[in-house]
Amino acid sequence: MLLSAGNQGQLMMIVFYIVIFGGILYFMTIRPQRKQQKAAEELHASMQPGDSVLTTSGFYGVIIDIMDNTVIVEFGNNRNCRIPMQKDSIAAVEKPNLTKTEEE
């Protein structure tokens, strides 16, 4: 079966639209999701004991210990309130303030 010039032009337009919509899909969904995932991995890699953290459930605490995929977080002033949780449940990390002697 031979394609006429008109049918071949329509086929090329359909392929062109598929490529354009694929590019839009990539730049609007996949690329931002990868950026967000990379930022979360960098956040989790930078965590150290003593850092203040905000969990995804909205609790503030201080990291006591870090294991492979688990962190132990202390909540409040009560030293008995230490909870192990996954690194993925940490939403934000705040480093403790350094004094001038520690900066030098």
Biopython code that builds the backbone (N, CA, C, O; Angstrom):
import numpy as np
from Bio.PDB.StructureBuilder import StructureBuilder

atoms = [
    (1, "MET", "N", (0.842, -1.169, 0.000)),
    (1, "MET", "CA", (0.000, 0.000, 0.000)),
    (1, "MET", "C", (0.888, 1.233, 0.000)),
    (1, "MET", "O", (1.767, 1.355, 0.853)),
    (2, "LEU", "N", (0.687, 2.106, -0.894)),
    (2, "LEU", "CA", (1.480, 3.310, -1.035)),
    (2, "LEU", "C", (0.774, 4.474, -0.356)),
    (2, "LEU", "O", (-0.449, 4.604, -0.401)),
    (3, "LEU", "N", (1.589, 5.316, 0.275)),
    (3, "LEU", "CA", (1.031, 6.510, 0.909)),
    (3, "LEU", "C", (1.134, 7.669, -0.064)),
    (3, "LEU", "O", (2.171, 7.876, -0.693)),
    (4, "SER", "N", (0.087, 8.399, -0.178)),
    (4, "SER", "CA", (0.131, 9.585, -1.030)),
    (4, "SER", "C", (0.816, 10.716, -0.261)),
    (4, "SER", "O", (1.026, 10.604, 0.947)),
    (5, "ALA", "N", (1.154, 11.768, -0.932)),
    (5, "ALA", "CA", (1.845, 12.899, -0.308)),
    (5, "ALA", "C", (0.995, 13.511, 0.807)),
    (5, "ALA", "O", (1.538, 13.933, 1.828)),
    (6, "GLY", "N", (-0.303, 13.566, 0.633)),
    (6, "GLY", "CA", (-1.201, 14.134, 1.647)),
    (6, "GLY", "C", (-1.258, 13.277, 2.899)),
    (6, "GLY", "O", (-1.212, 13.796, 4.014)),
    (7, "ASN", "N", (-1.359, 11.960, 2.717)),
    (7, "ASN", "CA", (-1.411, 11.056, 3.866)),
    (7, "ASN", "C", (-0.084, 11.046, 4.619)),
    (7, "ASN", "O", (-0.053, 10.960, 5.846)),
    (8, "GLN", "N", (1.017, 11.135, 3.861)),
    (8, "GLN", "CA", (2.328, 11.140, 4.491)),
    (8, "GLN", "C", (2.516, 12.420, 5.314)),
    (8, "GLN", "O", (3.130, 12.389, 6.380)),
    (9, "GLY", "N", (1.999, 13.517, 4.828)),
    (9, "GLY", "CA", (2.067, 14.778, 5.568)),
    (9, "GLY", "C", (1.250, 14.720, 6.847)),
    (9, "GLY", "O", (1.679, 15.234, 7.880)),
    (10, "GLN", "N", (0.078, 14.098, 6.792)),
    (10, "GLN", "CA", (-0.753, 13.961, 7.990)),
    (10, "GLN", "C", (-0.079, 13.052, 9.019)),
    (10, "GLN", "O", (-0.138, 13.310, 10.221)),
    (11, "LEU", "N", (0.554, 12.000, 8.537)),
    (11, "LEU", "CA", (1.263, 11.080, 9.434)),
    (11, "LEU", "C", (2.414, 11.814, 10.133)),
    (11, "LEU", "O", (2.638, 11.617, 11.327)),
    (12, "MET", "N", (3.127, 12.639, 9.412)),
    (12, "MET", "CA", (4.234, 13.403, 9.993)),
    (12, "MET", "C", (3.717, 14.402, 11.039)),
    (12, "MET", "O", (4.375, 14.620, 12.056)),
    (13, "MET", "N", (2.572, 14.998, 10.806)),
    (13, "MET", "CA", (1.992, 15.927, 11.775)),
    (13, "MET", "C", (1.591, 15.192, 13.056)),
    (13, "MET", "O", (1.789, 15.702, 14.159)),
    (14, "ILE", "N", (1.030, 13.997, 12.904)),
    (14, "ILE", "CA", (0.651, 13.206, 14.082)),
    (14, "ILE", "C", (1.887, 12.854, 14.889)),
    (14, "ILE", "O", (1.875, 12.977, 16.114)),
    (15, "VAL", "N", (2.952, 12.419, 14.231)),
    (15, "VAL", "CA", (4.199, 12.096, 14.925)),
    (15, "VAL", "C", (4.754, 13.349, 15.594)),
    (15, "VAL", "O", (5.237, 13.277, 16.724)),
    (16, "PHE", "N", (4.696, 14.488, 14.923)),
    (16, "PHE", "CA", (5.176, 15.748, 15.479)),
    (16, "PHE", "C", (4.409, 16.098, 16.760)),
    (16, "PHE", "O", (5.021, 16.480, 17.757)),
    (17, "TYR", "N", (3.085, 15.973, 16.743)),
    (17, "TYR", "CA", (2.271, 16.268, 17.924)),
    (17, "TYR", "C", (2.573, 15.299, 19.072)),
    (17, "TYR", "O", (2.594, 15.711, 20.232)),
    (18, "ILE", "N", (2.800, 14.046, 18.772)),
    (18, "ILE", "CA", (3.130, 13.067, 19.815)),
    (18, "ILE", "C", (4.451, 13.441, 20.479)),
    (18, "ILE", "O", (4.574, 13.371, 21.702)),
    (19, "VAL", "N", (5.441, 13.838, 19.677)),
    (19, "VAL", "CA", (6.732, 14.252, 20.227)),
    (19, "VAL", "C", (6.581, 15.509, 21.074)),
    (19, "VAL", "O", (7.169, 15.596, 22.152)),
    (20, "ILE", "N", (5.813, 16.472, 20.613)),
    (20, "ILE", "CA", (5.596, 17.714, 21.368)),
    (20, "ILE", "C", (4.905, 17.425, 22.702)),
    (20, "ILE", "O", (5.333, 17.937, 23.737)),
    (21, "PHE", "N", (3.844, 16.615, 22.694)),
    (21, "PHE", "CA", (3.135, 16.297, 23.935)),
    (21, "PHE", "C", (4.005, 15.465, 24.872)),
    (21, "PHE", "O", (3.914, 15.611, 26.091)),
    (22, "GLY", "N", (4.840, 14.600, 24.322)),
    (22, "GLY", "CA", (5.786, 13.844, 25.152)),
    (22, "GLY", "C", (6.775, 14.775, 25.830)),
    (22, "GLY", "O", (7.096, 14.589, 27.004)),
    (23, "GLY", "N", (7.263, 15.781, 25.103)),
    (23, "GLY", "CA", (8.178, 16.762, 25.698)),
    (23, "GLY", "C", (7.514, 17.577, 26.784)),
    (23, "GLY", "O", (8.116, 17.831, 27.828)),
    (24, "ILE", "N", (6.286, 17.989, 26.551)),
    (24, "ILE", "CA", (5.537, 18.740, 27.569)),
    (24, "ILE", "C", (5.339, 17.887, 28.815)),
    (24, "ILE", "O", (5.508, 18.372, 29.934)),
    (25, "LEU", "N", (4.985, 16.635, 28.631)),
    (25, "LEU", "CA", (4.804, 15.715, 29.757)),
    (25, "LEU", "C", (6.093, 15.575, 30.546)),
    (25, "LEU", "O", (6.075, 15.599, 31.777)),
    (26, "TYR", "N", (7.213, 15.428, 29.848)),
    (26, "TYR", "CA", (8.503, 15.285, 30.524)),
    (26, "TYR", "C", (8.833, 16.526, 31.339)),
    (26, "TYR", "O", (9.183, 16.413, 32.514)),
    (27, "PHE", "N", (8.728, 17.711, 30.740)),
    (27, "PHE", "CA", (9.133, 18.935, 31.421)),
    (27, "PHE", "C", (8.162, 19.373, 32.507)),
    (27, "PHE", "O", (8.542, 20.148, 33.384)),
    (28, "MET", "N", (6.919, 18.899, 32.474)),
    (28, "MET", "CA", (5.958, 19.324, 33.494)),
    (28, "MET", "C", (5.786, 18.313, 34.622)),
    (28, "MET", "O", (5.336, 18.689, 35.705)),
    (29, "THR", "N", (6.125, 17.053, 34.408)),
    (29, "THR", "CA", (5.909, 16.068, 35.473)),
    (29, "THR", "C", (7.176, 15.327, 35.867)),
    (29, "THR", "O", (7.523, 15.318, 37.048)),
    (30, "ILE", "N", (7.860, 14.724, 34.958)),
    (30, "ILE", "CA", (8.975, 13.840, 35.287)),
    (30, "ILE", "C", (10.188, 14.627, 35.777)),
    (30, "ILE", "O", (10.786, 14.264, 36.791)),
    (31, "ARG", "N", (10.555, 15.681, 35.088)),
    (31, "ARG", "CA", (11.748, 16.458, 35.456)),
    (31, "ARG", "C", (11.618, 17.108, 36.838)),
    (31, "ARG", "O", (12.552, 16.988, 37.631)),
    (32, "PRO", "N", (10.521, 17.784, 37.169)),
    (32, "PRO", "CA", (10.399, 18.356, 38.523)),
    (32, "PRO", "C", (10.396, 17.286, 39.617)),
    (32, "PRO", "O", (10.916, 17.513, 40.709)),
    (33, "GLN", "N", (9.815, 16.130, 39.326)),
    (33, "GLN", "CA", (9.791, 15.062, 40.317)),
    (33, "GLN", "C", (11.200, 14.555, 40.593)),
    (33, "GLN", "O", (11.534, 14.267, 41.742)),
    (34, "ARG", "N", (12.028, 14.441, 39.569)),
    (34, "ARG", "CA", (13.416, 14.014, 39.756)),
    (34, "ARG", "C", (14.206, 15.053, 40.529)),
    (34, "ARG", "O", (15.038, 14.696, 41.362)),
    (35, "LYS", "N", (13.963, 16.342, 40.269)),
    (35, "LYS", "CA", (14.627, 17.405, 41.009)),
    (35, "LYS", "C", (14.277, 17.332, 42.492)),
    (35, "LYS", "O", (15.148, 17.461, 43.353)),
    (36, "GLN", "N", (13.010, 17.125, 42.775)),
    (36, "GLN", "CA", (12.543, 17.042, 44.159)),
    (36, "GLN", "C", (13.148, 15.826, 44.856)),
    (36, "GLN", "O", (13.536, 15.906, 46.021)),
    (37, "GLN", "N", (13.227, 14.718, 44.156)),
    (37, "GLN", "CA", (13.803, 13.499, 44.724)),
    (37, "GLN", "C", (15.288, 13.698, 45.011)),
    (37, "GLN", "O", (15.779, 13.245, 46.045)),
    (38, "LYS", "N", (16.004, 14.361, 44.121)),
    (38, "LYS", "CA", (17.429, 14.614, 44.320)),
    (38, "LYS", "C", (17.647, 15.543, 45.510)),
    (38, "LYS", "O", (18.571, 15.335, 46.296)),
    (39, "ALA", "N", (16.808, 16.563, 45.649)),
    (39, "ALA", "CA", (16.915, 17.483, 46.786)),
    (39, "ALA", "C", (16.667, 16.759, 48.108)),
    (39, "ALA", "O", (17.342, 17.033, 49.100)),
    (40, "ALA", "N", (15.709, 15.842, 48.126)),
    (40, "ALA", "CA", (15.424, 15.069, 49.346)),
    (40, "ALA", "C", (16.595, 14.162, 49.694)),
    (40, "ALA", "O", (16.935, 14.013, 50.868)),
    (41, "GLU", "N", (17.216, 13.554, 48.684)),
    (41, "GLU", "CA", (18.380, 12.700, 48.944)),
    (41, "GLU", "C", (19.545, 13.508, 49.506)),
    (41, "GLU", "O", (20.243, 13.042, 50.406)),
    (42, "GLU", "N", (19.761, 14.722, 48.982)),
    (42, "GLU", "CA", (20.819, 15.583, 49.504)),
    (42, "GLU", "C", (20.523, 16.001, 50.941)),
    (42, "GLU", "O", (21.432, 16.071, 51.769)),
    (43, "LEU", "N", (19.248, 16.280, 51.241)),
    (43, "LEU", "CA", (18.844, 16.647, 52.595)),
    (43, "LEU", "C", (19.131, 15.503, 53.560)),
    (43, "LEU", "O", (19.678, 15.722, 54.641)),
    (44, "HIS", "N", (18.765, 14.292, 53.175)),
    (44, "HIS", "CA", (18.971, 13.140, 54.052)),
    (44, "HIS", "C", (20.452, 12.818, 54.217)),
    (44, "HIS", "O", (20.870, 12.354, 55.277)),
    (45, "ALA", "N", (21.245, 13.060, 53.179)),
    (45, "ALA", "CA", (22.682, 12.795, 53.275)),
    (45, "ALA", "C", (23.386, 13.807, 54.174)),
    (45, "ALA", "O", (24.426, 13.494, 54.754)),
    (46, "SER", "N", (22.838, 15.013, 54.297)),
    (46, "SER", "CA", (23.484, 16.056, 55.095)),
    (46, "SER", "C", (23.090, 16.015, 56.570)),
    (46, "SER", "O", (23.611, 16.805, 57.358)),
    (47, "MET", "N", (22.194, 15.125, 56.963)),
    (47, "MET", "CA", (21.752, 15.070, 58.355)),
    (47, "MET", "C", (22.872, 14.551, 59.256)),
    (47, "MET", "O", (23.607, 13.631, 58.897)),
    (48, "GLN", "N", (22.980, 15.166, 60.438)),
    (48, "GLN", "CA", (23.960, 14.763, 61.432)),
    (48, "GLN", "C", (23.312, 14.790, 62.806)),
    (48, "GLN", "O", (22.336, 15.511, 63.013)),
    (49, "PRO", "N", (23.841, 14.013, 63.750)),
    (49, "PRO", "CA", (23.305, 14.101, 65.113)),
    (49, "PRO", "C", (23.430, 15.521, 65.659)),
    (49, "PRO", "O", (24.454, 16.178, 65.472)),
    (50, "GLY", "N", (22.392, 15.982, 66.327)),
    (50, "GLY", "CA", (22.349, 17.338, 66.864)),
    (50, "GLY", "C", (21.554, 18.300, 66.010)),
    (50, "GLY", "O", (21.238, 19.401, 66.461)),
    (51, "ASP", "N", (21.216, 17.914, 64.772)),
    (51, "ASP", "CA", (20.417, 18.769, 63.902)),
    (51, "ASP", "C", (18.964, 18.786, 64.349)),
    (51, "ASP", "O", (18.427, 17.763, 64.774)),
    (52, "SER", "N", (18.335, 19.936, 64.253)),
    (52, "SER", "CA", (16.902, 20.044, 64.510)),
    (52, "SER", "C", (16.161, 19.646, 63.238)),
    (52, "SER", "O", (16.555, 20.031, 62.137)),
    (53, "VAL", "N", (15.095, 18.879, 63.391)),
    (53, "VAL", "CA", (14.359, 18.392, 62.227)),
    (53, "VAL", "C", (12.869, 18.636, 62.391)),
    (53, "VAL", "O", (12.352, 18.760, 63.501)),
    (54, "LEU", "N", (12.200, 18.702, 61.252)),
    (54, "LEU", "CA", (10.741, 18.762, 61.194)),
    (54, "LEU", "C", (10.297, 17.496, 60.475)),
    (54, "LEU", "O", (10.743, 17.229, 59.359)),
    (55, "THR", "N", (9.428, 16.719, 61.100)),
    (55, "THR", "CA", (8.958, 15.486, 60.474)),
    (55, "THR", "C", (7.781, 15.787, 59.553)),
    (55, "THR", "O", (7.196, 16.869, 59.611)),
    (56, "THR", "N", (7.445, 14.829, 58.713)),
    (56, "THR", "CA", (6.326, 15.019, 57.799)),
    (56, "THR", "C", (5.003, 15.110, 58.544)),
    (56, "THR", "O", (4.023, 15.613, 57.994)),
    (57, "SER", "N", (4.953, 14.630, 59.788)),
    (57, "SER", "CA", (3.725, 14.726, 60.572)),
    (57, "SER", "C", (3.646, 16.031, 61.359)),
    (57, "SER", "O", (2.654, 16.277, 62.046)),
    (58, "GLY", "N", (4.684, 16.875, 61.269)),
    (58, "GLY", "CA", (4.625, 18.192, 61.886)),
    (58, "GLY", "C", (5.290, 18.303, 63.240)),
    (58, "GLY", "O", (5.125, 19.322, 63.911)),
    (59, "PHE", "N", (6.034, 17.300, 63.669)),
    (59, "PHE", "CA", (6.717, 17.344, 64.961)),
    (59, "PHE", "C", (8.137, 17.860, 64.784)),
    (59, "PHE", "O", (8.814, 17.535, 63.808)),
    (60, "TYR", "N", (8.582, 18.676, 65.750)),
    (60, "TYR", "CA", (9.957, 19.163, 65.767)),
    (60, "TYR", "C", (10.745, 18.327, 66.753)),
    (60, "TYR", "O", (10.243, 17.981, 67.823)),
    (61, "GLY", "N", (11.989, 17.999, 66.395)),
    (61, "GLY", "CA", (12.823, 17.216, 67.284)),
    (61, "GLY", "C", (14.287, 17.411, 66.944)),
    (61, "GLY", "O", (14.647, 18.194, 66.065)),
    (62, "VAL", "N", (15.126, 16.668, 67.672)),
    (62, "VAL", "CA", (16.577, 16.726, 67.479)),
    (62, "VAL", "C", (17.067, 15.315, 67.194)),
    (62, "VAL", "O", (16.675, 14.363, 67.868)),
    (63, "ILE", "N", (17.930, 15.188, 66.184)),
    (63, "ILE", "CA", (18.476, 13.875, 65.827)),
    (63, "ILE", "C", (19.483, 13.458, 66.893)),
    (63, "ILE", "O", (20.391, 14.215, 67.235)),
    (64, "ILE", "N", (19.313, 12.248, 67.409)),
    (64, "ILE", "CA", (20.214, 11.695, 68.403)),
    (64, "ILE", "C", (21.210, 10.739, 67.748)),
    (64, "ILE", "O", (22.402, 10.772, 68.052)),
    (65, "ASP", "N", (20.714, 9.885, 66.849)),
    (65, "ASP", "CA", (21.571, 8.891, 66.204)),
    (65, "ASP", "C", (21.059, 8.623, 64.793)),
    (65, "ASP", "O", (19.862, 8.726, 64.526)),
    (66, "ILE", "N", (21.981, 8.278, 63.890)),
    (66, "ILE", "CA", (21.617, 7.966, 62.507)),
    (66, "ILE", "C", (22.165, 6.595, 62.169)),
    (66, "ILE", "O", (23.348, 6.318, 62.362)),
    (67, "MET", "N", (21.284, 5.737, 61.659)),
    (67, "MET", "CA", (21.688, 4.424, 61.164)),
    (67, "MET", "C", (21.437, 4.400, 59.662)),
    (67, "MET", "O", (21.232, 5.458, 59.068)),
    (68, "ASP", "N", (21.447, 3.244, 59.034)),
    (68, "ASP", "CA", (21.328, 3.157, 57.578)),
    (68, "ASP", "C", (20.135, 3.940, 57.045)),
    (68, "ASP", "O", (20.309, 4.947, 56.358)),
    (69, "ASN", "N", (18.944, 3.491, 57.353)),
    (69, "ASN", "CA", (17.732, 4.145, 56.854)),
    (69, "ASN", "C", (16.858, 4.640, 58.004)),
    (69, "ASN", "O", (15.703, 5.016, 57.799)),
    (70, "THR", "N", (17.409, 4.638, 59.199)),
    (70, "THR", "CA", (16.648, 4.990, 60.393)),
    (70, "THR", "C", (17.367, 6.087, 61.168)),
    (70, "THR", "O", (18.595, 6.085, 61.263)),
    (71, "VAL", "N", (16.610, 7.008, 61.712)),
    (71, "VAL", "CA", (17.158, 8.024, 62.610)),
    (71, "VAL", "C", (16.397, 7.949, 63.930)),
    (71, "VAL", "O", (15.211, 7.620, 63.958)),
    (72, "ILE", "N", (17.085, 8.253, 65.008)),
    (72, "ILE", "CA", (16.431, 8.323, 66.316)),
    (72, "ILE", "C", (16.294, 9.799, 66.649)),
    (72, "ILE", "O", (17.282, 10.528, 66.724)),
    (73, "VAL", "N", (15.059, 10.225, 66.846)),
    (73, "VAL", "CA", (14.754, 11.636, 67.074)),
    (73, "VAL", "C", (14.217, 11.803, 68.487)),
    (73, "VAL", "O", (13.370, 11.034, 68.942)),
    (74, "GLU", "N", (14.726, 12.827, 69.174)),
    (74, "GLU", "CA", (14.272, 13.146, 70.526)),
    (74, "GLU", "C", (13.308, 14.321, 70.433)),
    (74, "GLU", "O", (13.625, 15.349, 69.835)),
    (75, "PHE", "N", (12.140, 14.162, 71.022)),
    (75, "PHE", "CA", (11.102, 15.192, 70.964)),
    (75, "PHE", "C", (10.948, 15.851, 72.321)),
    (75, "PHE", "O", (10.894, 15.166, 73.342)),
    (76, "GLY", "N", (10.877, 17.176, 72.342)),
    (76, "GLY", "CA", (10.645, 17.921, 73.576)),
    (76, "GLY", "C", (11.836, 17.884, 74.508)),
    (76, "GLY", "O", (12.930, 17.468, 74.128)),
    (77, "ASN", "N", (11.609, 18.324, 75.729)),
    (77, "ASN", "CA", (12.665, 18.363, 76.739)),
    (77, "ASN", "C", (12.778, 17.057, 77.502)),
    (77, "ASN", "O", (13.738, 16.855, 78.246)),
    (78, "ASN", "N", (11.814, 16.173, 77.329)),
    (78, "ASN", "CA", (11.814, 14.896, 78.028)),
    (78, "ASN", "C", (12.814, 13.968, 77.358)),
    (78, "ASN", "O", (12.621, 13.585, 76.204)),
    (79, "ARG", "N", (13.868, 13.603, 78.053)),
    (79, "ARG", "CA", (14.923, 12.771, 77.474)),
    (79, "ARG", "C", (14.443, 11.335, 77.214)),
    (79, "ARG", "O", (15.130, 10.566, 76.541)),
    (80, "ASN", "N", (13.285, 10.979, 77.738)),
    (80, "ASN", "CA", (12.769, 9.630, 77.534)),
    (80, "ASN", "C", (11.927, 9.508, 76.268)),
    (80, "ASN", "O", (11.475, 8.414, 75.930)),
    (81, "CYS", "N", (11.715, 10.603, 75.577)),
    (81, "CYS", "CA", (10.868, 10.590, 74.380)),
    (81, "CYS", "C", (11.742, 10.544, 73.125)),
    (81, "CYS", "O", (11.894, 11.540, 72.418)),
    (82, "ARG", "N", (12.308, 9.372, 72.867)),
    (82, "ARG", "CA", (13.145, 9.153, 71.691)),
    (82, "ARG", "C", (12.452, 8.128, 70.805)),
    (82, "ARG", "O", (12.101, 7.034, 71.245)),
    (83, "ILE", "N", (12.265, 8.506, 69.556)),
    (83, "ILE", "CA", (11.506, 7.653, 68.642)),
    (83, "ILE", "C", (12.337, 7.350, 67.403)),
    (83, "ILE", "O", (12.836, 8.272, 66.759)),
    (84, "PRO", "N", (12.495, 6.072, 67.057)),
    (84, "PRO", "CA", (13.156, 5.744, 65.787)),
    (84, "PRO", "C", (12.178, 5.947, 64.636)),
    (84, "PRO", "O", (11.005, 5.587, 64.735)),
    (85, "MET", "N", (12.669, 6.524, 63.546)),
    (85, "MET", "CA", (11.827, 6.735, 62.371)),
    (85, "MET", "C", (12.681, 6.635, 61.117)),
    (85, "MET", "O", (13.908, 6.712, 61.173)),
    (86, "GLN", "N", (12.011, 6.463, 59.991)),
    (86, "GLN", "CA", (12.716, 6.371, 58.714)),
    (86, "GLN", "C", (13.200, 7.745, 58.281)),
    (86, "GLN", "O", (12.611, 8.768, 58.632)),
    (87, "LYS", "N", (14.288, 7.749, 57.510)),
    (87, "LYS", "CA", (14.827, 9.020, 57.012)),
    (87, "LYS", "C", (13.825, 9.725, 56.107)),
    (87, "LYS", "O", (13.800, 10.955, 56.057)),
    (88, "ASP", "N", (13.005, 8.972, 55.395)),
    (88, "ASP", "CA", (12.033, 9.567, 54.485)),
    (88, "ASP", "C", (10.969, 10.387, 55.203)),
    (88, "ASP", "O", (10.289, 11.200, 54.576)),
    (89, "SER", "N", (10.816, 10.184, 56.507)),
    (89, "SER", "CA", (9.806, 10.937, 57.245)),
    (89, "SER", "C", (10.322, 12.281, 57.742)),
    (89, "SER", "O", (9.600, 12.997, 58.436)),
    (90, "ILE", "N", (11.556, 12.637, 57.400)),
    (90, "ILE", "CA", (12.120, 13.942, 57.756)),
    (90, "ILE", "C", (11.837, 14.910, 56.612)),
    (90, "ILE", "O", (12.250, 14.670, 55.477)),
    (91, "ALA", "N", (11.138, 15.997, 56.905)),
    (91, "ALA", "CA", (10.759, 16.962, 55.871)),
    (91, "ALA", "C", (11.748, 18.110, 55.757)),
    (91, "ALA", "O", (11.989, 18.601, 54.654)),
    (92, "ALA", "N", (12.332, 18.554, 56.877)),
    (92, "ALA", "CA", (13.257, 19.683, 56.851)),
    (92, "ALA", "C", (14.304, 19.503, 57.943)),
    (92, "ALA", "O", (14.039, 18.918, 58.992)),
    (93, "VAL", "N", (15.500, 20.020, 57.671)),
    (93, "VAL", "CA", (16.609, 19.933, 58.627)),
    (93, "VAL", "C", (17.148, 21.333, 58.853)),
    (93, "VAL", "O", (17.348, 22.095, 57.907)),
    (94, "GLU", "N", (17.381, 21.665, 60.115)),
    (94, "GLU", "CA", (17.986, 22.953, 60.471)),
    (94, "GLU", "C", (19.240, 22.665, 61.275)),
    (94, "GLU", "O", (19.192, 22.007, 62.314)),
    (95, "LYS", "N", (20.359, 23.165, 60.781)),
    (95, "LYS", "CA", (21.632, 22.978, 61.471)),
    (95, "LYS", "C", (21.661, 23.863, 62.704)),
    (95, "LYS", "O", (21.093, 24.954, 62.691)),
    (96, "PRO", "N", (22.324, 23.406, 63.788)),
    (96, "PRO", "CA", (22.417, 24.257, 64.982)),
    (96, "PRO", "C", (23.295, 25.467, 64.690)),
    (96, "PRO", "O", (24.198, 25.400, 63.857)),
    (97, "ASN", "N", (23.025, 26.571, 65.379)),
    (97, "ASN", "CA", (23.795, 27.799, 65.191)),
    (97, "ASN", "C", (25.216, 27.585, 65.718)),
    (97, "ASN", "O", (25.414, 27.017, 66.792)),
    (98, "LEU", "N", (26.197, 28.049, 64.944)),
    (98, "LEU", "CA", (27.585, 27.931, 65.346)),
    (98, "LEU", "C", (28.033, 29.218, 66.032)),
    (98, "LEU", "O", (27.642, 30.312, 65.626)),
    (99, "THR", "N", (28.847, 29.085, 67.065)),
    (99, "THR", "CA", (29.415, 30.260, 67.702)),
    (99, "THR", "C", (30.656, 30.684, 66.927)),
    (99, "THR", "O", (31.110, 29.963, 66.037)),
    (100, "LYS", "N", (31.200, 31.837, 67.256)),
    (100, "LYS", "CA", (32.365, 32.339, 66.528)),
    (100, "LYS", "C", (33.580, 31.433, 66.702)),
    (100, "LYS", "O", (34.378, 31.310, 65.773)),
    (101, "THR", "N", (33.745, 30.804, 67.845)),
    (101, "THR", "CA", (34.900, 29.927, 68.051)),
    (101, "THR", "C", (34.776, 28.657, 67.237)),
    (101, "THR", "O", (35.790, 28.115, 66.795)),
    (102, "GLU", "N", (33.562, 28.163, 67.023)),
    (102, "GLU", "CA", (33.371, 26.959, 66.231)),
    (102, "GLU", "C", (33.552, 27.243, 64.744)),
    (102, "GLU", "O", (33.968, 26.355, 64.000)),
    (103, "GLU", "N", (33.249, 28.470, 64.292)),
    (103, "GLU", "CA", (33.394, 28.809, 62.890)),
    (103, "GLU", "C", (34.858, 28.875, 62.492)),
    (103, "GLU", "O", (35.200, 28.554, 61.353)),
    (104, "GLU", "N", (35.739, 29.289, 63.416)),
    (104, "GLU", "CA", (37.152, 29.420, 63.098)),
    (104, "GLU", "C", (37.780, 28.081, 63.189)),
    (104, "GLU", "O", (38.982, 27.947, 62.960)),
]
sb = StructureBuilder()
sb.init_structure("model")
sb.init_model(0)
sb.init_chain("A")
sb.init_seg("    ")
for serial, (resi, resn, name, xyz) in enumerate(atoms, 1):
    if name == "N":
        sb.init_residue(resn, " ", resi, " ")
    sb.init_atom(name, np.array(xyz, "f"), 0.0, 1.0, " ", f" {name:<3s}", serial, name[0])
structure = sb.get_structure()
